[in-house]
Amino acid sequence: MKVFFDTNVLVYLFDVDSPDKREKARGLFARHVEAGDVLLSTRVLQEFYVAVTRKLARPLDAAVAAEVVSSLARLP
């Protein structure tokens, strides 16, 4: 069964100000990547980029965020 990931889960992967949520998101995402059942949409990737570069208290650098989006875009 495929699992669709929402923008919020992806953002928590990089939110250093929410360590508990970050840890849970990383564990969940890693499990599903390993199982090969992750689904992402273009819209989620767009929302992710905006959120991590503009809405986090400690935003990611735009170049780093773009690299992450490129990596995530390789997933189904």
PQR file of N, CA, C, O and H, with PARSE charges and radii, in Angstrom:
ATOM      1  N   MET A   1       0.839  -1.183   0.000 -0.4000 1.5000
ATOM      2  CA  MET A   1       0.000   0.000   0.000 -0.0000 2.0000
ATOM      3  C   MET A   1       0.886   1.250   0.000  0.5500 1.7000
ATOM      4  O   MET A   1       1.858   1.333   0.750 -0.5500 1.4000
ATOM      5  N   LYS A   2       0.543   2.198  -0.835 -0.4000 1.5000
ATOM      6  CA  LYS A   2       1.291   3.450  -0.918 -0.0000 2.0000
ATOM      7  C   LYS A   2       0.828   4.411   0.184  0.5500 1.7000
ATOM      8  O   LYS A   2      -0.324   4.376   0.615 -0.5500 1.4000
ATOM      9  H   LYS A   2      -0.247   2.130  -1.444  0.4000 1.0000
ATOM     10  N   VAL A   3       1.755   5.270   0.629 -0.4000 1.5000
ATOM     11  CA  VAL A   3       1.468   6.235   1.695 -0.0000 2.0000
ATOM     12  C   VAL A   3       1.770   7.639   1.177  0.5500 1.7000
ATOM     13  O   VAL A   3       2.900   7.943   0.795 -0.5500 1.4000
ATOM     14  H   VAL A   3       2.691   5.299   0.279  0.4000 1.0000
ATOM     15  N   PHE A   4       0.746   8.487   1.170 -0.4000 1.5000
ATOM     16  CA  PHE A   4       0.898   9.871   0.719 -0.0000 2.0000
ATOM     17  C   PHE A   4       1.329  10.735   1.899  0.5500 1.7000
ATOM     18  O   PHE A   4       0.704  10.715   2.959 -0.5500 1.4000
ATOM     19  H   PHE A   4      -0.172   8.240   1.480  0.4000 1.0000
ATOM     20  N   PHE A   5       2.401  11.491   1.701 -0.4000 1.5000
ATOM     21  CA  PHE A   5       2.908  12.351   2.767 -0.0000 2.0000
ATOM     22  C   PHE A   5       2.454  13.783   2.555  0.5500 1.7000
ATOM     23  O   PHE A   5       2.596  14.344   1.469 -0.5500 1.4000
ATOM     24  H   PHE A   5       2.909  11.508   0.840  0.4000 1.0000
ATOM     25  N   ASP A   6       1.910  14.358   3.603 -0.4000 1.5000
ATOM     26  CA  ASP A   6       1.458  15.741   3.635 -0.0000 2.0000
ATOM     27  C   ASP A   6       2.657  16.668   3.830  0.5500 1.7000
ATOM     28  O   ASP A   6       3.709  16.257   4.319 -0.5500 1.4000
ATOM     29  H   ASP A   6       1.794  13.902   4.486  0.4000 1.0000
ATOM     30  N   THR A   7       2.474  17.911   3.440 -0.4000 1.5000
ATOM     31  CA  THR A   7       3.519  18.931   3.583 -0.0000 2.0000
ATOM     32  C   THR A   7       4.031  19.030   5.014  0.5500 1.7000
ATOM     33  O   THR A   7       5.237  19.136   5.235 -0.5500 1.4000
ATOM     34  H   THR A   7       1.619  18.246   3.043  0.4000 1.0000
ATOM     35  N   ASN A   8       3.128  18.995   5.980 -0.4000 1.5000
ATOM     36  CA  ASN A   8       3.524  19.176   7.382 -0.0000 2.0000
ATOM     37  C   ASN A   8       4.546  18.138   7.830  0.5500 1.7000
ATOM     38  O   ASN A   8       5.493  18.470   8.543 -0.5500 1.4000
ATOM     39  H   ASN A   8       2.148  18.908   5.801  0.4000 1.0000
ATOM     40  N   VAL A   9       4.368  16.902   7.424 -0.4000 1.5000
ATOM     41  CA  VAL A   9       5.318  15.854   7.818 -0.0000 2.0000
ATOM     42  C   VAL A   9       6.692  16.160   7.232  0.5500 1.7000
ATOM     43  O   VAL A   9       7.707  16.023   7.915 -0.5500 1.4000
ATOM     44  H   VAL A   9       3.599  16.632   6.844  0.4000 1.0000
ATOM     45  N   LEU A  10       6.724  16.567   5.981 -0.4000 1.5000
ATOM     46  CA  LEU A  10       8.016  16.893   5.359 -0.0000 2.0000
ATOM     47  C   LEU A  10       8.680  18.090   6.034  0.5500 1.7000
ATOM     48  O   LEU A  10       9.897  18.100   6.220 -0.5500 1.4000
ATOM     49  H   LEU A  10       5.900  16.678   5.426  0.4000 1.0000
ATOM     50  N   VAL A  11       7.905  19.080   6.395 -0.4000 1.5000
ATOM     51  CA  VAL A  11       8.451  20.262   7.071 -0.0000 2.0000
ATOM     52  C   VAL A  11       9.048  19.862   8.416  0.5500 1.7000
ATOM     53  O   VAL A  11      10.122  20.337   8.785 -0.5500 1.4000
ATOM     54  H   VAL A  11       6.917  19.072   6.244  0.4000 1.0000
ATOM     55  N   TYR A  12       8.355  18.989   9.152 -0.4000 1.5000
ATOM     56  CA  TYR A  12       8.879  18.558  10.452 -0.0000 2.0000
ATOM     57  C   TYR A  12      10.211  17.827  10.331  0.5500 1.7000
ATOM     58  O   TYR A  12      10.971  17.783  11.298 -0.5500 1.4000
ATOM     59  H   TYR A  12       7.483  18.603   8.852  0.4000 1.0000
ATOM     60  N   LEU A  13      10.512  17.257   9.175 -0.4000 1.5000
ATOM     61  CA  LEU A  13      11.813  16.620   8.982 -0.0000 2.0000
ATOM     62  C   LEU A  13      12.962  17.601   9.198  0.5500 1.7000
ATOM     63  O   LEU A  13      14.078  17.201   9.529 -0.5500 1.4000
ATOM     64  H   LEU A  13       9.894  17.293   8.390  0.4000 1.0000
ATOM     65  N   PHE A  14      12.676  18.898   9.007 -0.4000 1.5000
ATOM     66  CA  PHE A  14      13.713  19.936   9.061 -0.0000 2.0000
ATOM     67  C   PHE A  14      13.471  20.998  10.130  0.5500 1.7000
ATOM     68  O   PHE A  14      14.207  21.982  10.196 -0.5500 1.4000
ATOM     69  H   PHE A  14      11.769  19.223   8.738  0.4000 1.0000
ATOM     70  N   ASP A  15      12.459  20.814  10.959 -0.4000 1.5000
ATOM     71  CA  ASP A  15      12.122  21.821  11.976 -0.0000 2.0000
ATOM     72  C   ASP A  15      12.891  21.554  13.264  0.5500 1.7000
ATOM     73  O   ASP A  15      12.468  20.752  14.096 -0.5500 1.4000
ATOM     74  H   ASP A  15      11.861  20.014  10.904  0.4000 1.0000
ATOM     75  N   VAL A  16      14.016  22.228  13.420 -0.4000 1.5000
ATOM     76  CA  VAL A  16      14.866  22.014  14.597 -0.0000 2.0000
ATOM     77  C   VAL A  16      14.233  22.543  15.881  0.5500 1.7000
ATOM     78  O   VAL A  16      14.688  22.214  16.976 -0.5500 1.4000
ATOM     79  H   VAL A  16      14.360  22.880  12.744  0.4000 1.0000
ATOM     80  N   ASP A  17      13.196  23.353  15.755 -0.4000 1.5000
ATOM     81  CA  ASP A  17      12.529  23.884  16.940 -0.0000 2.0000
ATOM     82  C   ASP A  17      11.430  22.963  17.477  0.5500 1.7000
ATOM     83  O   ASP A  17      10.813  23.261  18.499 -0.5500 1.4000
ATOM     84  H   ASP A  17      12.827  23.620  14.865  0.4000 1.0000
ATOM     85  N   SER A  18      11.188  21.854  16.792 -0.4000 1.5000
ATOM     86  CA  SER A  18      10.206  20.859  17.242 -0.0000 2.0000
ATOM     87  C   SER A  18      10.865  19.479  17.229  0.5500 1.7000
ATOM     88  O   SER A  18      10.547  18.643  16.383 -0.5500 1.4000
ATOM     89  H   SER A  18      11.689  21.612  15.961  0.4000 1.0000
ATOM     90  N   PRO A  19      11.784  19.245  18.168 -0.5600 1.5000
ATOM     91  CA  PRO A  19      12.579  18.006  18.116  0.2800 2.0000
ATOM     92  C   PRO A  19      11.755  16.726  18.228  0.5500 1.7000
ATOM     93  O   PRO A  19      12.095  15.731  17.587 -0.5500 1.4000
ATOM     94  N   ASP A  20      10.687  16.718  19.019 -0.4000 1.5000
ATOM     95  CA  ASP A  20       9.874  15.508  19.130 -0.0000 2.0000
ATOM     96  C   ASP A  20       9.174  15.199  17.811  0.5500 1.7000
ATOM     97  O   ASP A  20       9.179  14.058  17.350 -0.5500 1.4000
ATOM     98  H   ASP A  20      10.412  17.526  19.540  0.4000 1.0000
ATOM     99  N   LYS A  21       8.578  16.214  17.213 -0.4000 1.5000
ATOM    100  CA  LYS A  21       7.891  16.028  15.931 -0.0000 2.0000
ATOM    101  C   LYS A  21       8.899  15.688  14.840  0.5500 1.7000
ATOM    102  O   LYS A  21       8.612  14.890  13.947 -0.5500 1.4000
ATOM    103  H   LYS A  21       8.574  17.141  17.587  0.4000 1.0000
ATOM    104  N   ARG A  22      10.066  16.291  14.913 -0.4000 1.5000
ATOM    105  CA  ARG A  22      11.119  16.023  13.925 -0.0000 2.0000
ATOM    106  C   ARG A  22      11.529  14.553  13.984  0.5500 1.7000
ATOM    107  O   ARG A  22      11.657  13.897  12.950 -0.5500 1.4000
ATOM    108  H   ARG A  22      10.299  16.939  15.638  0.4000 1.0000
ATOM    109  N   GLU A  23      11.732  14.045  15.186 -0.4000 1.5000
ATOM    110  CA  GLU A  23      12.135  12.651  15.355 -0.0000 2.0000
ATOM    111  C   GLU A  23      11.055  11.697  14.843  0.5500 1.7000
ATOM    112  O   GLU A  23      11.360  10.720  14.158 -0.5500 1.4000
ATOM    113  H   GLU A  23      11.628  14.578  16.026  0.4000 1.0000
ATOM    114  N   LYS A  24       9.800  11.979  15.174 -0.4000 1.5000
ATOM    115  CA  LYS A  24       8.699  11.123  14.714 -0.0000 2.0000
ATOM    116  C   LYS A  24       8.581  11.164  13.193  0.5500 1.7000
ATOM    117  O   LYS A  24       8.408  10.126  12.554 -0.5500 1.4000
ATOM    118  H   LYS A  24       9.552  12.772  15.730  0.4000 1.0000
ATOM    119  N   ALA A  25       8.673  12.355  12.615 -0.4000 1.5000
ATOM    120  CA  ALA A  25       8.567  12.492  11.165 -0.0000 2.0000
ATOM    121  C   ALA A  25       9.709  11.757  10.464  0.5500 1.7000
ATOM    122  O   ALA A  25       9.495  11.093   9.450 -0.5500 1.4000
ATOM    123  H   ALA A  25       8.813  13.199  13.134  0.4000 1.0000
ATOM    124  N   ARG A  26      10.903  11.876  10.999 -0.4000 1.5000
ATOM    125  CA  ARG A  26      12.056  11.209  10.382 -0.0000 2.0000
ATOM    126  C   ARG A  26      11.919   9.691  10.431  0.5500 1.7000
ATOM    127  O   ARG A  26      12.225   9.003   9.458 -0.5500 1.4000
ATOM    128  H   ARG A  26      11.077  12.415  11.823  0.4000 1.0000
ATOM    129  N   GLY A  27      11.458   9.175  11.564 -0.4000 1.5000
ATOM    130  CA  GLY A  27      11.264   7.730  11.684 -0.0000 2.0000
ATOM    131  C   GLY A  27      10.202   7.226  10.720  0.5500 1.7000
ATOM    132  O   GLY A  27      10.401   6.223  10.034 -0.5500 1.4000
ATOM    133  H   GLY A  27      11.210   9.735  12.355  0.4000 1.0000
ATOM    134  N   LEU A  28       9.085   7.918  10.671 -0.4000 1.5000
ATOM    135  CA  LEU A  28       7.982   7.542   9.789 -0.0000 2.0000
ATOM    136  C   LEU A  28       8.412   7.601   8.321  0.5500 1.7000
ATOM    137  O   LEU A  28       8.186   6.662   7.558 -0.5500 1.4000
ATOM    138  H   LEU A  28       8.923   8.733  11.228  0.4000 1.0000
ATOM    139  N   PHE A  29       9.032   8.711   7.944 -0.4000 1.5000
ATOM    140  CA  PHE A  29       9.438   8.886   6.551 -0.0000 2.0000
ATOM    141  C   PHE A  29      10.489   7.845   6.167  0.5500 1.7000
ATOM    142  O   PHE A  29      10.396   7.249   5.094 -0.5500 1.4000
ATOM    143  H   PHE A  29       9.216   9.474   8.564  0.4000 1.0000
ATOM    144  N   ALA A  30      11.472   7.620   7.010 -0.4000 1.5000
ATOM    145  CA  ALA A  30      12.534   6.652   6.714 -0.0000 2.0000
ATOM    146  C   ALA A  30      11.958   5.250   6.520  0.5500 1.7000
ATOM    147  O   ALA A  30      12.366   4.530   5.609 -0.5500 1.4000
ATOM    148  H   ALA A  30      11.548   8.104   7.882  0.4000 1.0000
ATOM    149  N   ARG A  31      11.014   4.866   7.375 -0.4000 1.5000
ATOM    150  CA  ARG A  31      10.386   3.545   7.251 -0.0000 2.0000
ATOM    151  C   ARG A  31       9.709   3.366   5.895  0.5500 1.7000
ATOM    152  O   ARG A  31       9.837   2.327   5.246 -0.5500 1.4000
ATOM    153  H   ARG A  31      10.682   5.451   8.115  0.4000 1.0000
ATOM    154  N   HIS A  32       8.986   4.405   5.487 -0.4000 1.5000
ATOM    155  CA  HIS A  32       8.240   4.292   4.239 -0.0000 2.0000
ATOM    156  C   HIS A  32       9.126   4.450   3.004  0.5500 1.7000
ATOM    157  O   HIS A  32       8.832   3.865   1.962 -0.5500 1.4000
ATOM    158  H   HIS A  32       8.881   5.248   6.014  0.4000 1.0000
ATOM    159  N   VAL A  33      10.192   5.219   3.102 -0.4000 1.5000
ATOM    160  CA  VAL A  33      11.145   5.292   1.991 -0.0000 2.0000
ATOM    161  C   VAL A  33      11.800   3.927   1.811  0.5500 1.7000
ATOM    162  O   VAL A  33      11.931   3.426   0.694 -0.5500 1.4000
ATOM    163  H   VAL A  33      10.430   5.694   3.949  0.4000 1.0000
ATOM    164  N   GLU A  34      12.204   3.342   2.919 -0.4000 1.5000
ATOM    165  CA  GLU A  34      12.845   2.024   2.872 -0.0000 2.0000
ATOM    166  C   GLU A  34      11.899   0.972   2.285  0.5500 1.7000
ATOM    167  O   GLU A  34      12.330   0.094   1.538 -0.5500 1.4000
ATOM    168  H   GLU A  34      12.098   3.748   3.826  0.4000 1.0000
ATOM    169  N   ALA A  35      10.624   1.062   2.622 -0.4000 1.5000
ATOM    170  CA  ALA A  35       9.633   0.115   2.109 -0.0000 2.0000
ATOM    171  C   ALA A  35       9.257   0.403   0.653  0.5500 1.7000
ATOM    172  O   ALA A  35       8.648  -0.434  -0.014 -0.5500 1.4000
ATOM    173  H   ALA A  35      10.274   1.776   3.229  0.4000 1.0000
ATOM    174  N   GLY A  36       9.623   1.592   0.168 -0.4000 1.5000
ATOM    175  CA  GLY A  36       9.323   1.955  -1.205 -0.0000 2.0000
ATOM    176  C   GLY A  36       7.874   2.293  -1.466  0.5500 1.7000
ATOM    177  O   GLY A  36       7.381   2.128  -2.582 -0.5500 1.4000
ATOM    178  H   GLY A  36      10.117   2.272   0.710  0.4000 1.0000
ATOM    179  N   ASP A  37       7.189   2.766  -0.436 -0.4000 1.5000
ATOM    180  CA  ASP A  37       5.758   3.051  -0.616 -0.0000 2.0000
ATOM    181  C   ASP A  37       5.379   4.517  -0.397  0.5500 1.7000
ATOM    182  O   ASP A  37       4.227   4.821  -0.087 -0.5500 1.4000
ATOM    183  H   ASP A  37       7.589   2.900   0.471  0.4000 1.0000
ATOM    184  N   VAL A  38       6.344   5.426  -0.556 -0.4000 1.5000
ATOM    185  CA  VAL A  38       6.093   6.858  -0.391 -0.0000 2.0000
ATOM    186  C   VAL A  38       5.484   7.444  -1.666  0.5500 1.7000
ATOM    187  O   VAL A  38       5.910   7.127  -2.777 -0.5500 1.4000
ATOM    188  H   VAL A  38       7.280   5.180  -0.807  0.4000 1.0000
ATOM    189  N   LEU A  39       4.492   8.295  -1.486 -0.4000 1.5000
ATOM    190  CA  LEU A  39       3.928   9.078  -2.581 -0.0000 2.0000
ATOM    191  C   LEU A  39       3.990  10.544  -2.197  0.5500 1.7000
ATOM    192  O   LEU A  39       3.634  10.915  -1.078 -0.5500 1.4000
ATOM    193  H   LEU A  39       4.146   8.553  -0.584  0.4000 1.0000
ATOM    194  N   LEU A  40       4.446  11.381  -3.129 -0.4000 1.5000
ATOM    195  CA  LEU A  40       4.484  12.827  -2.929 -0.0000 2.0000
ATOM    196  C   LEU A  40       3.865  13.496  -4.150  0.5500 1.7000
ATOM    197  O   LEU A  40       3.877  12.937  -5.246 -0.5500 1.4000
ATOM    198  H   LEU A  40       4.735  11.080  -4.038  0.4000 1.0000
ATOM    199  N   SER A  41       3.334  14.675  -3.958 -0.4000 1.5000
ATOM    200  CA  SER A  41       2.792  15.420  -5.095 -0.0000 2.0000
ATOM    201  C   SER A  41       3.644  16.664  -5.345  0.5500 1.7000
ATOM    202  O   SER A  41       4.376  17.128  -4.471 -0.5500 1.4000
ATOM    203  H   SER A  41       3.324  15.130  -3.067  0.4000 1.0000
ATOM    204  N   THR A  42       3.526  17.179  -6.549 -0.4000 1.5000
ATOM    205  CA  THR A  42       4.223  18.419  -6.893 -0.0000 2.0000
ATOM    206  C   THR A  42       3.772  19.542  -5.973  0.5500 1.7000
ATOM    207  O   THR A  42       4.588  20.351  -5.531 -0.5500 1.4000
ATOM    208  H   THR A  42       2.932  16.802  -7.259  0.4000 1.0000
ATOM    209  N   ARG A  43       2.489  19.596  -5.685 -0.4000 1.5000
ATOM    210  CA  ARG A  43       1.970  20.638  -4.798 -0.0000 2.0000
ATOM    211  C   ARG A  43       2.595  20.558  -3.406  0.5500 1.7000
ATOM    212  O   ARG A  43       2.960  21.582  -2.829 -0.5500 1.4000
ATOM    213  H   ARG A  43       1.826  18.939  -6.044  0.4000 1.0000
ATOM    214  N   VAL A  44       2.717  19.354  -2.872 -0.4000 1.5000
ATOM    215  CA  VAL A  44       3.338  19.180  -1.553 -0.0000 2.0000
ATOM    216  C   VAL A  44       4.784  19.667  -1.589  0.5500 1.7000
ATOM    217  O   VAL A  44       5.241  20.315  -0.647 -0.5500 1.4000
ATOM    218  H   VAL A  44       2.420  18.522  -3.341  0.4000 1.0000
ATOM    219  N   LEU A  45       5.499  19.365  -2.654 -0.4000 1.5000
ATOM    220  CA  LEU A  45       6.894  19.820  -2.760 -0.0000 2.0000
ATOM    221  C   LEU A  45       6.972  21.338  -2.846  0.5500 1.7000
ATOM    222  O   LEU A  45       7.871  21.946  -2.265 -0.5500 1.4000
ATOM    223  H   LEU A  45       5.128  18.839  -3.419  0.4000 1.0000
ATOM    224  N   GLN A  46       6.044  21.952  -3.562 -0.4000 1.5000
ATOM    225  CA  GLN A  46       6.010  23.419  -3.649 -0.0000 2.0000
ATOM    226  C   GLN A  46       5.711  24.025  -2.276  0.5500 1.7000
ATOM    227  O   GLN A  46       6.380  24.967  -1.849 -0.5500 1.4000
ATOM    228  H   GLN A  46       5.314  21.458  -4.034  0.4000 1.0000
ATOM    229  N   GLU A  47       4.714  23.486  -1.595 -0.4000 1.5000
ATOM    230  CA  GLU A  47       4.358  23.987  -0.265 -0.0000 2.0000
ATOM    231  C   GLU A  47       5.507  23.782   0.712  0.5500 1.7000
ATOM    232  O   GLU A  47       5.778  24.645   1.546 -0.5500 1.4000
ATOM    233  H   GLU A  47       4.171  22.722  -1.942  0.4000 1.0000
ATOM    234  N   PHE A  48       6.181  22.642   0.611 -0.4000 1.5000
ATOM    235  CA  PHE A  48       7.327  22.352   1.465 -0.0000 2.0000
ATOM    236  C   PHE A  48       8.408  23.414   1.297  0.5500 1.7000
ATOM    237  O   PHE A  48       8.927  23.938   2.284 -0.5500 1.4000
ATOM    238  H   PHE A  48       5.961  21.940  -0.067  0.4000 1.0000
ATOM    239  N   TYR A  49       8.750  23.733   0.043 -0.4000 1.5000
ATOM    240  CA  TYR A  49       9.798  24.717  -0.226 -0.0000 2.0000
ATOM    241  C   TYR A  49       9.452  26.067   0.414  0.5500 1.7000
ATOM    242  O   TYR A  49      10.294  26.675   1.074 -0.5500 1.4000
ATOM    243  H   TYR A  49       8.329  23.307  -0.759  0.4000 1.0000
ATOM    244  N   VAL A  50       8.237  26.525   0.221 -0.4000 1.5000
ATOM    245  CA  VAL A  50       7.810  27.809   0.795 -0.0000 2.0000
ATOM    246  C   VAL A  50       7.871  27.755   2.316  0.5500 1.7000
ATOM    247  O   VAL A  50       8.365  28.685   2.954 -0.5500 1.4000
ATOM    248  H   VAL A  50       7.553  26.031  -0.315  0.4000 1.0000
ATOM    249  N   ALA A  51       7.377  26.678   2.892 -0.4000 1.5000
ATOM    250  CA  ALA A  51       7.336  26.576   4.355 -0.0000 2.0000
ATOM    251  C   ALA A  51       8.735  26.557   4.968  0.5500 1.7000
ATOM    252  O   ALA A  51       8.991  27.262   5.944 -0.5500 1.4000
ATOM    253  H   ALA A  51       6.976  25.922   2.373  0.4000 1.0000
ATOM    254  N   VAL A  52       9.646  25.753   4.401 -0.4000 1.5000
ATOM    255  CA  VAL A  52      10.976  25.646   5.023 -0.0000 2.0000
ATOM    256  C   VAL A  52      11.871  26.835   4.754  0.5500 1.7000
ATOM    257  O   VAL A  52      12.850  27.043   5.472 -0.5500 1.4000
ATOM    258  H   VAL A  52       9.438  25.180   3.607  0.4000 1.0000
ATOM    259  N   THR A  53      11.559  27.622   3.736 -0.4000 1.5000
ATOM    260  CA  THR A  53      12.391  28.796   3.453 -0.0000 2.0000
ATOM    261  C   THR A  53      11.804  30.090   4.011  0.5500 1.7000
ATOM    262  O   THR A  53      12.512  31.091   4.131 -0.5500 1.4000
ATOM    263  H   THR A  53      10.764  27.453   3.153  0.4000 1.0000
ATOM    264  N   ARG A  54      10.509  30.076   4.355 -0.4000 1.5000
ATOM    265  CA  ARG A  54       9.878  31.330   4.792 -0.0000 2.0000
ATOM    266  C   ARG A  54       9.131  31.254   6.118  0.5500 1.7000
ATOM    267  O   ARG A  54       8.956  32.274   6.784 -0.5500 1.4000
ATOM    268  H   ARG A  54       9.934  29.263   4.257  0.4000 1.0000
ATOM    269  N   LYS A  55       8.691  30.072   6.507 -0.4000 1.5000
ATOM    270  CA  LYS A  55       7.788  30.004   7.658 -0.0000 2.0000
ATOM    271  C   LYS A  55       8.394  29.404   8.922  0.5500 1.7000
ATOM    272  O   LYS A  55       7.854  29.592  10.012 -0.5500 1.4000
ATOM    273  H   LYS A  55       8.833  29.244   5.966  0.4000 1.0000
ATOM    274  N   LEU A  56       9.489  28.698   8.794 -0.4000 1.5000
ATOM    275  CA  LEU A  56      10.140  28.163   9.982 -0.0000 2.0000
ATOM    276  C   LEU A  56      10.829  29.286  10.747  0.5500 1.7000
ATOM    277  O   LEU A  56      11.275  30.268  10.152 -0.5500 1.4000
ATOM    278  H   LEU A  56       9.928  28.546   7.908  0.4000 1.0000
ATOM    279  N   ALA A  57      10.913  29.140  12.063 -0.4000 1.5000
ATOM    280  CA  ALA A  57      11.625  30.127  12.872 -0.0000 2.0000
ATOM    281  C   ALA A  57      13.087  30.207  12.436  0.5500 1.7000
ATOM    282  O   ALA A  57      13.690  31.280  12.432 -0.5500 1.4000
ATOM    283  H   ALA A  57      10.551  28.343  12.546  0.4000 1.0000
ATOM    284  N   ARG A  58      13.640  29.057  12.070 -0.4000 1.5000
ATOM    285  CA  ARG A  58      15.005  28.992  11.540 -0.0000 2.0000
ATOM    286  C   ARG A  58      14.927  28.360  10.144  0.5500 1.7000
ATOM    287  O   ARG A  58      15.119  27.153   9.992 -0.5500 1.4000
ATOM    288  H   ARG A  58      13.149  28.186  12.073  0.4000 1.0000
ATOM    289  N   PRO A  59      14.645  29.182   9.134 -0.5600 1.5000
ATOM    290  CA  PRO A  59      14.421  28.640   7.792  0.2800 2.0000
ATOM    291  C   PRO A  59      15.681  28.056   7.158  0.5500 1.7000
ATOM    292  O   PRO A  59      16.808  28.412   7.503 -0.5500 1.4000
ATOM    293  N   LEU A  60      15.442  27.150   6.224 -0.4000 1.5000
ATOM    294  CA  LEU A  60      16.544  26.591   5.445 -0.0000 2.0000
ATOM    295  C   LEU A  60      16.989  27.601   4.398  0.5500 1.7000
ATOM    296  O   LEU A  60      16.190  28.401   3.912 -0.5500 1.4000
ATOM    297  H   LEU A  60      14.527  26.860   5.943  0.4000 1.0000
ATOM    298  N   ASP A  61      18.248  27.556   4.064 -0.4000 1.5000
ATOM    299  CA  ASP A  61      18.767  28.343   2.958 -0.0000 2.0000
ATOM    300  C   ASP A  61      18.050  27.878   1.683  0.5500 1.7000
ATOM    301  O   ASP A  61      17.767  26.691   1.527 -0.5500 1.4000
ATOM    302  H   ASP A  61      18.898  26.906   4.459  0.4000 1.0000
ATOM    303  N   ALA A  62      17.763  28.805   0.787 -0.4000 1.5000
ATOM    304  CA  ALA A  62      17.023  28.490  -0.429 -0.0000 2.0000
ATOM    305  C   ALA A  62      17.714  27.406  -1.262  0.5500 1.7000
ATOM    306  O   ALA A  62      17.044  26.537  -1.819 -0.5500 1.4000
ATOM    307  H   ALA A  62      17.994  29.770   0.914  0.4000 1.0000
ATOM    308  N   ALA A  63      19.030  27.448  -1.350 -0.4000 1.5000
ATOM    309  CA  ALA A  63      19.764  26.449  -2.130 -0.0000 2.0000
ATOM    310  C   ALA A  63      19.650  25.062  -1.498  0.5500 1.7000
ATOM    311  O   ALA A  63      19.493  24.062  -2.199 -0.5500 1.4000
ATOM    312  H   ALA A  63      19.575  28.154  -0.898  0.4000 1.0000
ATOM    313  N   VAL A  64      19.728  25.013  -0.187 -0.4000 1.5000
ATOM    314  CA  VAL A  64      19.582  23.735   0.522 -0.0000 2.0000
ATOM    315  C   VAL A  64      18.175  23.192   0.323  0.5500 1.7000
ATOM    316  O   VAL A  64      17.996  22.005   0.051 -0.5500 1.4000
ATOM    317  H   VAL A  64      19.856  25.825   0.382  0.4000 1.0000
ATOM    318  N   ALA A  65      17.185  24.054   0.458 -0.4000 1.5000
ATOM    319  CA  ALA A  65      15.793  23.636   0.263 -0.0000 2.0000
ATOM    320  C   ALA A  65      15.572  23.130  -1.157  0.5500 1.7000
ATOM    321  O   ALA A  65      14.856  22.149  -1.357 -0.5500 1.4000
ATOM    322  H   ALA A  65      17.330  25.018   0.679  0.4000 1.0000
ATOM    323  N   ALA A  66      16.173  23.781  -2.138 -0.4000 1.5000
ATOM    324  CA  ALA A  66      16.044  23.350  -3.529 -0.0000 2.0000
ATOM    325  C   ALA A  66      16.661  21.967  -3.732  0.5500 1.7000
ATOM    326  O   ALA A  66      16.113  21.142  -4.464 -0.5500 1.4000
ATOM    327  H   ALA A  66      16.755  24.578  -1.975  0.4000 1.0000
ATOM    328  N   GLU A  67      17.799  21.713  -3.086 -0.4000 1.5000
ATOM    329  CA  GLU A  67      18.422  20.383  -3.158 -0.0000 2.0000
ATOM    330  C   GLU A  67      17.517  19.321  -2.545  0.5500 1.7000
ATOM    331  O   GLU A  67      17.376  18.227  -3.091 -0.5500 1.4000
ATOM    332  H   GLU A  67      18.244  22.383  -2.492  0.4000 1.0000
ATOM    333  N   VAL A  68      16.911  19.645  -1.417 -0.4000 1.5000
ATOM    334  CA  VAL A  68      16.001  18.703  -0.760 -0.0000 2.0000
ATOM    335  C   VAL A  68      14.816  18.414  -1.667  0.5500 1.7000
ATOM    336  O   VAL A  68      14.423  17.257  -1.823 -0.5500 1.4000
ATOM    337  H   VAL A  68      17.026  20.534  -0.973  0.4000 1.0000
ATOM    338  N   VAL A  69      14.243  19.447  -2.264 -0.4000 1.5000
ATOM    339  CA  VAL A  69      13.111  19.255  -3.175 -0.0000 2.0000
ATOM    340  C   VAL A  69      13.527  18.371  -4.350  0.5500 1.7000
ATOM    341  O   VAL A  69      12.771  17.488  -4.756 -0.5500 1.4000
ATOM    342  H   VAL A  69      14.562  20.386  -2.138  0.4000 1.0000
ATOM    343  N   SER A  70      14.704  18.597  -4.891 -0.4000 1.5000
ATOM    344  CA  SER A  70      15.185  17.757  -6.004 -0.0000 2.0000
ATOM    345  C   SER A  70      15.308  16.305  -5.581  0.5500 1.7000
ATOM    346  O   SER A  70      14.953  15.400  -6.336 -0.5500 1.4000
ATOM    347  H   SER A  70      15.318  19.314  -4.561  0.4000 1.0000
ATOM    348  N   SER A  71      15.807  16.085  -4.384 -0.4000 1.5000
ATOM    349  CA  SER A  71      15.934  14.715  -3.871 -0.0000 2.0000
ATOM    350  C   SER A  71      14.566  14.071  -3.655  0.5500 1.7000
ATOM    351  O   SER A  71      14.337  12.922  -4.031 -0.5500 1.4000
ATOM    352  H   SER A  71      16.096  16.821  -3.771  0.4000 1.0000
ATOM    353  N   LEU A  72      13.667  14.836  -3.041 -0.4000 1.5000
ATOM    354  CA  LEU A  72      12.324  14.308  -2.797 -0.0000 2.0000
ATOM    355  C   LEU A  72      11.571  14.055  -4.097  0.5500 1.7000
ATOM    356  O   LEU A  72      10.756  13.135  -4.173 -0.5500 1.4000
ATOM    357  H   LEU A  72      13.854  15.769  -2.736  0.4000 1.0000
ATOM    358  N   ALA A  73      11.834  14.856  -5.108 -0.4000 1.5000
ATOM    359  CA  ALA A  73      11.138  14.711  -6.396 -0.0000 2.0000
ATOM    360  C   ALA A  73      11.496  13.400  -7.092  0.5500 1.7000
ATOM    361  O   ALA A  73      10.793  12.980  -8.011 -0.5500 1.4000
ATOM    362  H   ALA A  73      12.496  15.603  -5.046  0.4000 1.0000
ATOM    363  N   ARG A  74      12.547  12.766  -6.680 -0.4000 1.5000
ATOM    364  CA  ARG A  74      12.907  11.464  -7.264 -0.0000 2.0000
ATOM    365  C   ARG A  74      11.998  10.355  -6.769  0.5500 1.7000
ATOM    366  O   ARG A  74      11.918   9.287  -7.376 -0.5500 1.4000
ATOM    367  H   ARG A  74      13.118  13.107  -5.933  0.4000 1.0000
ATOM    368  N   LEU A  75      11.311  10.614  -5.656 -0.4000 1.5000
ATOM    369  CA  LEU A  75      10.362   9.629  -5.123 -0.0000 2.0000
ATOM    370  C   LEU A  75       9.070   9.697  -5.924  0.5500 1.7000
ATOM    371  O   LEU A  75       8.757  10.728  -6.519 -0.5500 1.4000
ATOM    372  H   LEU A  75      11.376  11.482  -5.163  0.4000 1.0000
ATOM    373  N   PRO A  76       8.324   8.607  -5.941 -0.5600 1.5000
ATOM    374  CA  PRO A  76       7.049   8.628  -6.692  0.2800 2.0000
ATOM    375  C   PRO A  76       6.082   9.693  -6.203  0.5500 1.7000
ATOM    376  O   PRO A  76       4.982   9.822  -6.740 -0.5500 1.4000
TER
END
